[in-house]
Amino acid sequence: MKSPKSLEEFLITKHLPAFARRVLVVGCAKEELGRLLRERGVPEIHAIEPDPRLAANVRAQFDSVIETSLPSDELPFPNGYFDCIAFPEASRFLDGLCETLSSLSPLLAPQGYVLIDTRNKQHWRGGDTGSQPEEMGACVESAGLVLYGVLKALDPECGMIQPDPDGNMSLGGNTYHVSSESERLSLVVTDYLFLAVRAGYDPLSHAGAVFDAGHPDWAFEILSMIPAPYLEDDDACANVFGDMMLCQLAMDKGSVSWEERLARFATAQEAFYRAVARKPRLHLLYQCQAQLWRRVGNDDMAARLLRSILHVAPDEETAALLTQCESESVRQIRQIRRIGQIGQIEETGPVSLARPPRILFITHPRPHYGLDVLYDGLCTLLGASNITEFPWKPSLHGQPPTEMAHYPCVFNRPGRPVEIDRLIARLEQGHFDVVLFGDLEKKLERNAARSIINAAGKTPLVIVDEQDDTKDSRREVMEFLGVESVAGFFKREMLECADYGPDAYPLPFAYPDRRVPELADGPRNTPIFWAGHREFGLRRLYLEHIESALGLKLDTVYDQAEYVRALLDTVIGLNIFGCGFDTVRYWELPAHGCMLLAERLPIRIPHNFRDGESAVFFDDTQDLEDKLRYYLAHPDEARAIARAGHEHFKRYHTGSMRARQLLERLGECDLAKRGVFDWHG
C-alpha cells in the first residue's frame, strides 16, 4: 500500500457550500488550505490549531488562528455564528472528536453544515487511523447533530479495479475477496467526507430562503445535496427536483454562452426526468422544462411538452404558456414534418485509403454502448489490428461480465492489453494516425491521460462524446487533457437548435452489424412492442395514457432470447426518449424489421429516417395515440414502412456505417492533410 495522499484540498474546498459566508476550520496544518478557501469566495475564515508551529505557518491565510486544545468551551464566537464548521484533517482529532463536536456544535448556524474529512481505515491498512460511516453517525448524534450525507473519494490508481469472476480483487500486492459493491468500495475509498446538520434541518426552507435572497445557485446546491432517503416520498421528490429546475431557470439570465446555457439545460433536463418519473402529471415540471426549451431556441419542443400534459390533465396556466409557444411558424413546421417533407438524404461516399488509419481509442473501462459499437464498427471497417483501445476492455474481447453476456455492445474482437508505458512509446514513435478520446466520465486518471496526449504530439486528437447529455463538453475535456484545441468534436446528443462551434459533428448511436438478423418473409403476430423501465422522459405519461386509452398492456418482461423473438414477431415498435434523446431501441427496432414509431428526436441525426416512409414520428401524447390507432388498424401500411426502415437502417445506421461517417468527417480534418486517407463523395 502506497503512503497516504492528502486529499483535503479536493474534499473540503470542492464541497464547501457556496452559501457559507463564515467558516470555522478545525485543524489547519495544510498550508494552502486557507488560500484555497479564499478562492472559493469565503469572506470570513477562522481556524483552530492546537500546534503552535503549524498555527504560525498558516496564520496569514485566516482572519484568526486560535491556538487551543480541543474540546474547548472558551472560544470568542457567539452561538450560531458559523455557516460551516470544517474538519479537513479529522483523523488527527478522532480520539476526542465526539467531545470536540459537542463543544463546537452550538457555534453552528441553524442552517449550517459540518464537514468532516477522515481517512478510510480499511483502505489505509496499517496506516493512520480513520473512520467508517456507522462510527461517524454515532459520533455526530452524540453531539446533537444528524449525519446528513457521506461523500467518497476513490483512489485514482485502483478506483476502476473490479473483482474477478470469483470475487477476488488485487490491491497493493494483496488479494481480497469481496462479495458486494459496498465491500469493494470499502477497499478503494481513500477518504470519507461526512456532512452533518442540526436535528430538524429543513433543506427546502433553507433553499427557499437563499433563492428569495437572490441566490438561485446556492439554492440549487442545497437541493442537490439532499440525501436519497429524504426523496423516497413521491411528492417530496418531485417538489425538490421541480425547485431545482426553477433554480436553473433563474440562473439562466442575461448574456450567456451556448456552453453555459446547454450545461444548465442538461442539468434541468435530468431533474425533469427524475421528477416526472414520480409525478408524471405535475404541471409545474412541464412549465419549467418548456421555458428551458425556449431558452435554447426550440419553441416546438416546448409546445410538444405542454400539449402532452394538457391532453391528459388540463390546466389553465399550462394552456396559457402553450399559447405563447405555439406560433404560426411552429404549427407550420409541425405540419410539414408530419407529411415527411423535411430534409434530403445525403449519400455517404466511398473511402479511398492510402492505407487503413491506425486509431488509438481512449475509452471508458466499463461497457458503454455508444463507444463500444463505434469500436466494433471501426474494427469491421478497418480491421481490428488497426484499432487499439485503452484501457483494455475485456467485454470487447470475448470476456463480458456475467450480468452483461447478452448486452448488445459485447464483442469478441482479437487484441491484447497494452501497458501505458508501451502505449506512450508507440505514440512517440508516431505509430497512430488519430487519437479518439471517449472517456468523458474521466475514469482515466488525469496525469495518465495527459501523459498519453503529450506523447501523441501532433497526432490529431478528436473528442467522441457518447454521453446522455446535450451539453458542450469540449472545453471541459480540453482542460482535463491540457490541450488548447482538438481536430474534431463528435457528439451523440447534439441539439438541432444549438451552436456547438466549429468542427463539431453529430454521432448518434448505431446498431452492431453482427446483431442485425436476416429477416424472414413470414407473418408477424404481435401488433406492438415495448419493454423496459419507465424512469426517463415522458415514458410514464405516454405509456399509462395509451394503455388506458387503447386497452394495451405493455409490461412484459423478457429474457434475452424471448426479447429477440418478440422483436422479430412485432409489427410496430415503440420508442420513447430515455435518459438521452437517442436510445438503443431507436436503431434496434428497424434493425429487427419493426416499424419504428418514435418520439421525434430534437437532435441531429445524419441520414435520419423519413416520417411516413421509413419510420413514423410522434410529437405529443395525442399524436402518439392517433398514430398508434391508425397503424394498428392499417398493419399493411405499417409493414411497408417497416421494410423501408429496415433497408434504410442497413444502408446508413449499422456500426460500420457509423464508423464510416466518423472517418468521412475526419477526412475533412487534419488526417487528409497528413495524406493518411482521403474521401471521395
Stockholm file with secondary structure:
# STOCKHOLM 1.0

chainA/1-681         MKSPKSLEEFLITKHLPAFARRVLVVGCAKEELGRLLRERGVPEIHAIEPDPRLAANVRAQFDSVIETSLPSDELPFPNGYFDCIAFPEASRFLDGLCETLSSLSPLLAPQGYVLIDTRNKQHWRGGDTGSQPEEMGACVESAGLVLYGVLKALDPECGMIQPDPDGNMSLGGNTYHVSSESERLSLVVTDYLFLAVRAGYDPLSHAGAVFDAGHPDWAFEILSMIPAPYLEDDDACANVFGDMMLCQLAMDKGSVSWEERLARFATAQEAFYRAVARKPRLHLLYQCQAQLWRRVGNDDMAARLLRSILHVAPDEETAALLTQCESESVRQIRQIRRIGQIGQIEETGPVSLARPPRILFITHPRPHYGLDVLYDGLCTLLGASNITEFPWKPSLHGQPPTEMAHYPCVFNRPGRPVEIDRLIARLEQGHFDVVLFGDLEKKLERNAARSIINAAGKTPLVIVDEQDDTKDSRREVMEFLGVESVAGFFKREMLECADYGPDAYPLPFAYPDRRVPELADGPRNTPIFWAGHREFGLRRLYLEHIESALGLKLDTVYDQAEYVRALLDTVIGLNIFGCGFDTVRYWELPAHGCMLLAERLPIRIPHNFRDGESAVFFDDTQDLEDKLRYYLAHPDEARAIARAGHEHFKRYHTGSMRARQLLERLGECDLAKRGVFDWHG
#=GR chainA/1-681 SS CCCCCCCHIIIIIHHSCTTCSEEEEECCCSTTHHHHHHHTTCSEEEEECSCHHHHHHHGGGSSEEECCCSSCSCCSSCTTCEEEEEETTGGGGGGGHHHHHHHHGGGEEEEEEEEEEEECTTTSTTSSCCCCHHHHHHHHHHTTEEEEEEEEEECTTTTTCCCCTTSEEEETTEEEECCSHHHHHHHHEEEEEEEEEETTCCHHHHHHHHHHTTCHHHHHHHHHTCCGGGGCSHHHHHHHHHHHHHHHHHHCCSSCCHHHHHHHHHHHHHHHHHHHTTCTTCHHHHHHHHHHHHHTTCHHHHHHHHHHHHHHSCCHHHHHHHHHHCCHHHHHHHHHHHTTCSCCCCCCCCEEESSCCCEEEECCSSCCHHHHHHHHHHHHHHCGGGEEEESCCGGGBTCCCGGGTTCTTCCBCCCCCCCHHHHHHHHHTTCCSEEEECCTTCCSCHHHHHHHHHHHTTSCEEEEECCSCCSCCHHHHHHHHTCSCCSEEEESSCBTTSCCCTTEEECCCCBCGGGCCCCCSSCCCEEEECCSCCCSTTHHHHHHHHHHHHTCCCCCCCCHHHHHHHHHTEEEEEECCCSSSSCHHHHHHHHTTCEEEEECCSBCCTTCCCBTTTBEEECSHHHHHHHHHHHHHCHHHHHHHHHHHHHHHHHHCBHHHHHHHHHHHHTTTHHHHTTSEEECC
#=GC SS_cons         CCCCCCCHIIIIIHHSCTTCSEEEEECCCSTTHHHHHHHTTCSEEEEECSCHHHHHHHGGGSSEEECCCSSCSCCSSCTTCEEEEEETTGGGGGGGHHHHHHHHGGGEEEEEEEEEEEECTTTSTTSSCCCCHHHHHHHHHHTTEEEEEEEEEECTTTTTCCCCTTSEEEETTEEEECCSHHHHHHHHEEEEEEEEEETTCCHHHHHHHHHHTTCHHHHHHHHHTCCGGGGCSHHHHHHHHHHHHHHHHHHCCSSCCHHHHHHHHHHHHHHHHHHHTTCTTCHHHHHHHHHHHHHTTCHHHHHHHHHHHHHHSCCHHHHHHHHHHCCHHHHHHHHHHHTTCSCCCCCCCCEEESSCCCEEEECCSSCCHHHHHHHHHHHHHHCGGGEEEESCCGGGBTCCCGGGTTCTTCCBCCCCCCCHHHHHHHHHTTCCSEEEECCTTCCSCHHHHHHHHHHHTTSCEEEEECCSCCSCCHHHHHHHHTCSCCSEEEESSCBTTSCCCTTEEECCCCBCGGGCCCCCSSCCCEEEECCSCCCSTTHHHHHHHHHHHHTCCCCCCCCHHHHHHHHHTEEEEEECCCSSSSCHHHHHHHHTTCEEEEECCSBCCTTCCCBTTTBEEECSHHHHHHHHHHHHHCHHHHHHHHHHHHHHHHHHCBHHHHHHHHHHHHTTTHHHHTTSEEECC
//
